[in-house]
Amino acid sequence: MISQPFPMGRQPMRPLLPLLPLLTVIGMSVPAAAEQGSLGDNFAHQPFYVMGGLARLSHSESRQLTADNGIHGGFGYVSGDQGLIGSAGIDLDWRHTLGGSSRIDSVSTCYSERAYGILGDGYIGYGVGSVYNRVELHTPAFNRVDRGWKIAGKAMVGYAIGAGMILEGAWFYSGKTGVDTSGFTLSAGIWF
């Protein structure tokens, strides 16, 4: 018998199909990124950022089934174009919490805006988009795997430390996939 690399005939690229329009927009935006860099009179940086830090699930039930804290990774592009409250951009975020053999992964893609110059080098922002949640819960009482796409939202507060570095705290709404997957992050990042 030949073993299948993907259980139950599942296609490996299927969860990525909803991201194709977004990836197209990102690809078309890259040439314009070289011309960007200033987002206001008092706040200038390169258009791309990468960040990493800590993640914490909002609900105690979710934390009890996994762990109190996890990790967060993010990547994004912030243009010089004006949105409703600030500079428009695209954020890609991954939050991962692992405890024993249970885990919660949330990968979100959001249109975001950041309003710079709040109290000096601070900023506030928001994002709306979609999130793919994968929840694996293994306890003595049950084993459960849930996954699915949900509407995503985020609210953020950040500060430019200097030398192209930022510190950002965010709250993510990512809905319920078996358990509530929403949570907080605190991350440090760099512009490039």
KAWO-V884004 format. One record per run of one state. SS is the DSSP state (H for helix, E for strand, L for the rest). FROM is the first residue (numbers start at 0). TO is the last residue. If there is no record, write none. Layout:
ss:SS from:FROM to:TO
ss:SS from:FROM to:TO
This chain:
ss:L from:0 to:5
ss:H from:6 to:8
ss:L from:9 to:12
ss:H from:13 to:32
ss:L from:33 to:36
ss:E from:37 to:37
ss:L from:38 to:42
ss:E from:43 to:43
ss:L from:44 to:46
ss:E from:47 to:56
ss:L from:57 to:58
ss:H from:59 to:64
ss:L from:65 to:68
ss:E from:69 to:81
ss:L from:82 to:85
ss:E from:86 to:98
ss:L from:99 to:100
ss:E from:101 to:117
ss:L from:118 to:120
ss:E from:121 to:137
ss:L from:138 to:141
ss:E from:142 to:161
ss:L from:162 to:163
ss:E from:164 to:172
ss:L from:173 to:174
ss:E from:175 to:175
ss:L from:176 to:178
ss:E from:179 to:179
ss:L from:180 to:181
ss:E from:182 to:190
ss:L from:191 to:191
